[in-house]
Amino acid sequence: MVDFGVTLKELRKSAGMTQKQLAERLWITKATVSYYEQSQRCPSPEMLIKLAKVFHVSTDYLLGIEVKKQSLDVTNLTDEDINFLEQAIFLLRSKNTEKNYPDTIEKRK
């Protein structure tokens, strides 16, 4: 299982944030961020949600349940834009399924 503290630290660093900057964004102390990263404390469910929003990942990703980042931030997009993205995702999945499992696709035809 992935360590929450390691995941948090990797996300913070990849976002180019210091512990202090993350703490200020979450309205907590720098020490609390440090405790999270060292796995000395566990965040509350509310804090997990805030962290997921900051890093645009799912709470499952933060907790090591998901291996990949599975979230897509669609804030400030119109319904039309979101629909376009959903269609593009469907097409990409279809393309990748055909590429990775050509025998399965042939049997369905």
C-alpha positions as CSV (number, residue, x, y, z in Angstrom):
1,M,0.0,0.0,0.0
2,V,1.2,3.5,-0.8
3,D,2.2,5.7,2.1
4,F,-0.1,8.8,2.3
5,G,2.8,10.9,3.5
6,V,5.0,10.0,0.6
7,T,2.2,10.7,-1.9
8,L,1.4,14.0,-0.3
9,K,5.0,15.1,-0.4
10,E,5.4,14.0,-4.1
11,L,2.3,15.9,-5.1
12,R,3.4,19.0,-3.2
13,K,6.8,19.0,-4.7
14,S,5.5,18.4,-8.2
15,A,3.2,21.4,-7.7
16,G,6.3,23.5,-6.8
17,M,4.9,24.2,-3.3
18,T,6.6,24.5,0.0
19,Q,5.1,23.0,3.1
20,K,4.4,26.6,4.3
21,Q,2.6,27.4,1.0
22,L,0.4,24.3,1.2
23,A,-0.3,25.0,4.9
24,E,-1.4,28.6,4.1
25,R,-3.7,27.3,1.3
26,L,-5.3,24.8,3.6
27,W,-5.5,27.1,6.7
28,I,-3.4,24.8,8.8
29,T,0.1,25.0,10.2
30,K,3.3,24.1,8.4
31,A,4.0,21.6,11.3
32,T,0.7,19.8,10.4
33,V,1.7,19.4,6.8
34,S,5.1,18.1,8.0
35,Y,3.3,15.6,10.3
36,Y,1.2,14.4,7.4
37,E,4.2,13.9,5.2
38,Q,6.0,12.0,7.9
39,S,2.9,9.9,8.5
40,Q,2.9,11.0,12.2
41,R,-0.7,12.3,11.8
42,C,-3.6,11.4,9.6
43,P,-5.8,14.1,8.0
44,S,-9.5,14.2,8.7
45,P,-11.9,13.3,5.9
46,E,-12.6,17.0,5.4
47,M,-8.9,17.7,5.0
48,L,-8.5,14.8,2.6
49,I,-11.1,16.4,0.4
50,K,-9.3,19.8,0.5
51,L,-6.0,18.1,-0.4
52,A,-7.6,16.3,-3.3
53,K,-9.0,19.6,-4.6
54,V,-5.7,21.4,-4.2
55,F,-3.8,18.7,-6.2
56,H,-6.7,17.8,-8.6
57,V,-6.6,14.1,-7.6
58,S,-9.1,11.8,-6.0
59,T,-9.2,11.0,-2.3
60,D,-8.7,7.4,-3.4
61,Y,-5.4,8.4,-5.1
62,L,-4.2,10.2,-1.9
63,L,-5.0,7.1,0.1
64,G,-3.2,4.7,-2.3
65,I,-6.4,3.0,-3.3
66,E,-6.0,4.2,-7.0
67,V,-2.7,3.8,-8.6
68,K,-3.3,6.5,-11.3
69,K,-4.5,10.0,-10.9
70,Q,-8.1,9.7,-12.0
71,S,-9.6,13.1,-11.6
72,L,-10.2,15.7,-14.2
73,D,-10.8,19.3,-13.1
74,V,-13.6,20.8,-15.2
75,T,-14.1,23.9,-13.1
76,N,-15.3,26.9,-15.1
77,L,-16.1,24.8,-18.2
78,T,-19.5,24.9,-19.8
79,D,-21.7,21.9,-20.1
80,E,-20.9,21.8,-23.8
81,D,-17.1,21.7,-23.1
82,I,-17.6,18.9,-20.5
83,N,-19.7,16.9,-23.1
84,F,-17.0,17.4,-25.6
85,L,-14.4,16.0,-23.2
86,E,-16.6,13.1,-22.3
87,Q,-16.9,12.2,-26.0
88,A,-13.1,12.5,-26.5
89,I,-12.5,10.3,-23.5
90,F,-14.9,7.7,-24.9
91,L,-13.1,7.8,-28.3
92,L,-9.7,7.4,-26.7
93,R,-10.8,4.5,-24.6
94,S,-12.2,2.8,-27.7
95,K,-9.0,3.4,-29.6
96,N,-6.9,2.1,-26.8
97,T,-9.1,-1.0,-26.3
98,E,-8.8,-1.9,-30.0
99,K,-5.0,-1.3,-29.9
100,N,-4.5,-3.4,-26.7
101,Y,-7.1,-6.1,-27.3
102,P,-7.5,-6.5,-31.1
103,D,-8.7,-10.1,-30.8
104,T,-11.5,-9.1,-28.5
105,I,-12.7,-6.4,-30.9
106,E,-12.6,-8.8,-33.9
107,K,-14.8,-11.4,-32.0
108,R,-17.5,-8.8,-31.3
109,K,-17.8,-7.8,-35.0
